[in-house]
Amino acid sequence: MHYSKNDIEQMGRIQKIKYINSVSGIKPANLIGTISNSGQPNLAIFSSVFHLGSDPALLGFVSRPIGEIARHTYANILENKQYTINHVDRSFIENAHYTSAKIEREQSEFEVCGLTEEYIPTFKAPFVKESALKMGMDLKETIDINLNGTILVIGEIQDLIIPDAAIGEDEDIDLANINGIGISGLNTYYSLKKIERFPYARSNEIPELKK
């Protein structure tokens, strides 16, 4: 099927969201944990977390437009400048998925969705106890994307928690060993399986490749 720009514009809202959210490929599944200055925790699933740089250790994610629908995650991050990013694995996919529901501000997604808050002494925002790989983030910058009203949130890793089982050969992180998953569209989840590993690519070491 070939869709023109006009065809895409004429799609129904849900079909358009599902298609355009899927065509970029499988994306990471992460829960972002925050807390308000009044002590109200919040948890929401995101598929937009991405690497921005290693030195300093920066990650970004995209927050949807602020309008009639409250964005508790973004509001909490602006309040206290901290948040956590927690990998989702197979053992709690369903719990994680339902954090995307529009839950009232005074309710905690941790409680509603059967997940557990976890805190460390040096960090204000809650981690997800059930998550194996998790990061404590300090907010560094927000950038308004004027084309569609979304907001790019950029943070620096302050705490990095990686289970020993995830450390592979040459200190690679093997997400398959901790049952990592990915998301496509709004509600479809995929398992991760390592299929190959290659050496670091150098121009003078490229082998004869098949065509």
N, C-alpha and C positions, 0 to 999 in steps of 0.2 A: 504494500500500500504506500502510495506517495501522497504526502500532505503538503499543500502549499501554505504559505504564510496566511492566506485568507482562510484556508480550511482550518488551520489551527485556531485562528481568531473566532471562527464560528462554532467550535466545539462547545459542548456543554461544560459547565464549570468543573464538575468532578472528573469528567473524562480528560479534560485538559490538564488538571492537576496530576492525575495518575500518569498520563503519558509523559509530560515534561519532567516530572519528578523521577521517571524511570530511565529516560534515554541517556543520561550521563553514566549509567552503570551502577553496579553495587556500591553502596556507600556504607561507612562505618555506623554502627548503632551504639550510641552513647547516651547515658543519663546525665543531665546537668543538675547538680544539687546546689541550692542557694538557701539563704535564710534572711529574713528581714531584720532590721535593727530592733524590732519589737519581739523577735524570737520565733516568728512563724516560718517553719521550713517549707520548702517547695522543691519539687522534683519533676523534670520533664524530659521526654525522649527527644533527641535531635539526630538527624542524619547528615548534618552539614559541617561537622567538625573536620578541620583540615590543618596540615602542617604548613607553617609559614617560615620557619627558620630554626636552626639548631643552636646558634650562638649569637644572641640569647635564645633560649628555648621557647619559641612562640607558637601558639596554636590560635586559629581563628574559628569562629562559627557565625552563622547568619541567624539573626533574630527577625521574625516577620514584622510587618508594619504595625506601628502602635496606632490604634484607632478605637473603635467602640469595644473591641475585645481586649481585656486587660492582659498584659504580658508580664506575669509575675516574676519569671526568671530574670528578665532584663531589668525590671524595677528593683529587684533585690540586689543585683550586681551593681547598679548605680548607687544604691544606698551604702553598701559596705565594701565594695571593690574586690570581693572575693567570691569564688565559686569552685565547684569540683566537676571534673569530667570522669565518668565511670563507665568502663566498657560493659556492654551487655553480653551475656553468654546464654547458652541453650537452657540453662537451668531455671531462668526467670524471664524468658521472652514475653510470656503473656502478661506478667506483672508489669514489665517495663512498657509494653505497648499501651496499656490503659492509662499510663501517666499523661498521654496525649489528650485525654478527655478534659473538657472545660470544667474543672473542679473549683468550687468557691474559694475565695482568698483565705478564709478562716479555716479551711480544711487542709490537711497535709496529705499530699499524694503518697508519702511513705505509708501512712496508716491506711488510706483508702485502697492502695494497690498491694498491700502486704509486703512491703520492703522495709529494711531496717536502717535507721540513721546511725552513722558511725562518726565520731569526732576524734580529732587528735589535739593535744594541748596547744599547739602553736597555730591552729587554724580555726576560723570561725564557721565556715560553711560546712554542711554535712556531706560526708562521703556515703556511698551505698555499701553496706557491709557485705552484701551478697556478691558484689563485683570483685573480680580477681585483680584487674589492672585499673588503677585509678590515679588521678592527678589533682593536686590542689593548685588553683590558678589565681594570680593577681591580675586584675584588670589593668591594661596598659593604654588602650585607645579604643574609641568607637568611631566608625566612619559611616555616615549616612549614604546609602545608595539611592541617588535621586531618581533613577529610572523606574523603580518600583516601590520605593519607600521602605525597603528592608534596611537593616543595620548590621554592619560587620563588626563583630566584637572580637578584639584581640587581647589575648592574655599571655602571661609568662608563667611557665611551670615553676612552682615553689616547692612542691612535694611530689615525688614520683614513687608510686608503690607498684612494684612488679614482682609477681610470684616467681620463685626459682624455676618452676615448671615451664615458664614462658621463655627462659633464656636458652637459645639454641646454640649451634656451633658458631664459633667466631663472634660470640656475643650478639648474634641476631636475635630479635624477638619473634618467636614462632607463635602466632595467635591461634593456630590450629590446636596447639597443645593445651590451651585453656578454653577450648570450645567457643571461640569468638564467632560472632555472627555479623551479617550485613543486612541492609535494608534496600529495597527497591520500591518506588511508588509510596503509597500511604500506609500500606499494611501487609507487605509481603516480606518475609524474612528468609535468609539463606545461610547455610552453614559454610564455614571456611575449611578448605582442605589444601595443604601445601602440596603443589604438584611438581615443583622444580626449584632448584637453587643454583644461581650462577655466580661466578666471581665478580668483584668490582670491575666495571667496564673501563678499560684503558685503550686508547686508540691504537697502540702498538701491540696489543694482545688480542685483537679481534680474530677469532678462528674463521676458517672457511665455512660460511653459512649456507644452508640449503636454500635454493630458490624455487 
